[in-house]
């Protein structure tokens, strides 16, 4: 995995015996999770969700910092949070692969920095970046690079510090999700689909490294709006019907199925485009990409009834809902307080918190 942005260049010591807090911030909500290391293994501590008013965060940028700060101050007071790992918005992250000649290369960081402006629309002095070595030959280093504008990280950092909470690490969402849903040590290739309220994140992970990310402006709210418009009912009632019936294809639910299918097929088509492109195009170094073994669904709207089955049938590939506890605890022996449906919404926060216990 990529090491956490800032972590390599601004290291903060970790104390594994201390609780680890992950904070996932989106346009709609802030979710936090605490994981505690006990003599019986990692256990779930405090967790919760706070709704964020519309307009506070837009496309990952903080528009109303005072409102977000009030939320953080309240969480600090009620939960006793002192230090956290925080997700950075996927929309603001740039990923690219780079090949550096080893001849004359004295410092990898400097070598990457010199190439930044050739690959991303961010001037090097205004960028924070991290990298992972994918492959090494006698002559070259093949590197995967993640870049974010410095003002984005500084904006989030400033609000947390003003709230009296220190940030031990920043990560982008796909990194945290992969840590949560892919078994540690598994080097196969997976596509992860994070189906949220207003957007969907798609990422491809191979050999433990995030190889690709994309964000779609398609989410569960769009499906609710389709139901609301078609049946001429209120939003809350439409949301309730969506969760109750989902993609059940029967006589009672025939019209509902057709309405939802119109929206879900848009998402399916977009996922399919990325799936096909991955398998039919070579990477930046002229190599074939390894085949995707499985598509993993997570996010608050991924548990829509029949969704995983629909994707599996129409895409002719294995599709399953994520097990967010796979690297935390054995759910056959211990039942977590967060139920299965809720857990899919807390996947980013869980992955963040888990980062203090893993050597990425």
Rosetta blueprint (number, residue, H / E / L):
1 X L
2 X L
3 X L
4 X L
5 X E
6 X L
7 X L
8 X L
9 X L
10 X L
11 X L
12 X L
13 X L
14 X L
15 X L
16 X L
17 X L
18 X L
19 X L
20 X E
21 X E
22 X E
23 X E
24 X E
25 X E
26 X L
27 X L
28 X L
29 X E
30 X E
31 X E
32 X E
33 X E
34 X E
35 X E
36 X E
37 X E
38 X E
39 X L
40 X L
41 X E
42 X E
43 X E
44 X E
45 X E
46 X E
47 X E
48 X E
49 X E
50 X E
51 X E
52 X L
53 X L
54 X L
55 X L
56 X L
57 X E
58 X E
59 X L
60 X L
61 X E
62 X E
63 X L
64 X L
65 X H
66 X H
67 X H
68 X H
69 X H
70 X H
71 X H
72 X H
73 X H
74 X H
75 X H
76 X H
77 X H
78 X H
79 X H
80 X L
81 X L
82 X L
83 X E
84 X E
85 X E
86 X E
87 X E
88 X E
89 X L
90 X H
91 X H
92 X H
93 X E
94 X E
95 X E
96 X E
97 X E
98 X E
99 X E
100 X E
101 X E
102 X L
103 X L
104 X L
105 X L
106 X L
107 X L
108 X H
109 X H
110 X H
111 X H
112 X H
113 X H
114 X H
115 X H
116 X H
117 X H
118 X H
119 X H
120 X L
121 X L
122 X L
123 X L
124 X H
125 X H
126 X H
127 X E
128 X E
129 X E
130 X E
131 X E
132 X E
133 X E
134 X E
135 X E
136 X E
137 X L
138 X L
139 X L
140 X E
141 X E
142 X E
143 X E
144 X E
145 X E
146 X E
147 X E
148 X E
149 X E
150 X H
151 X H
152 X H
153 X H
154 X H
155 X H
156 X H
157 X H
158 X H
159 X H
160 X H
161 X H
162 X H
163 X L
164 X L
165 X L
166 X E
167 X E
168 X E
169 X E
170 X E
171 X E
172 X E
173 X H
174 X H
175 X H
176 X H
177 X H
178 X H
179 X H
180 X H
181 X H
182 X L
183 X L
184 X L
185 X L
186 X L
187 X L
188 X L
189 X E
190 X E
191 X E
192 X E
193 X E
194 X E
195 X E
196 X L
197 X L
198 X L
199 X L
200 X E
201 X E
202 X E
203 X E
204 X E
205 X E
206 X E
207 X L
208 X L
209 X E
210 X E
211 X E
212 X E
213 X E
214 X E
215 X E
216 X E
217 X L
218 X L
219 X L
220 X H
221 X H
222 X H
223 X H
224 X H
225 X H
226 X H
227 X H
228 X H
229 X H
230 X H
231 X H
232 X L
233 X L
234 X L
235 X H
236 X H
237 X H
238 X H
239 X H
240 X H
241 X H
242 X H
243 X H
244 X H
245 X H
246 X L
247 X L
248 X L
249 X L
250 X L
251 X L
252 X L
253 X L
254 X H
255 X H
256 X H
257 X H
258 X H
259 X H
260 X H
261 X H
262 X H
263 X H
264 X H
265 X H
266 X H
267 X H
268 X H
269 X H
270 X H
271 X H
272 X H
273 X H
274 X H
275 X H
276 X H
277 X H
278 X H
279 X H
280 X H
281 X L
282 X E
283 X L
284 X L
285 X L
286 X L
287 X L
288 X E
289 X L
290 X L
291 X L
292 X L
293 X L
294 X E
295 X E
296 X E
297 X E
298 X E
299 X L
300 X L
301 X L
302 X L
303 X L
304 X L
305 X L
306 X L
307 X H
308 X H
309 X H
310 X H
311 X H
312 X H
313 X H
314 X H
315 X H
316 X L
317 X L
318 X L
319 X E
320 X E
321 X E
322 X L
323 X L
324 X L
325 X L
326 X L
327 X L
328 X L
329 X L
330 X L
331 X L
332 X L
333 X L
334 X L
335 X L
336 X L
337 X L
338 X L
339 X L
340 X H
341 X H
342 X H
343 X H
344 X L
345 X L
346 X L
347 X H
348 X H
349 X H
350 X H
351 X H
352 X H
353 X H
354 X H
355 X H
356 X H
357 X H
358 X L
359 X L
360 X L
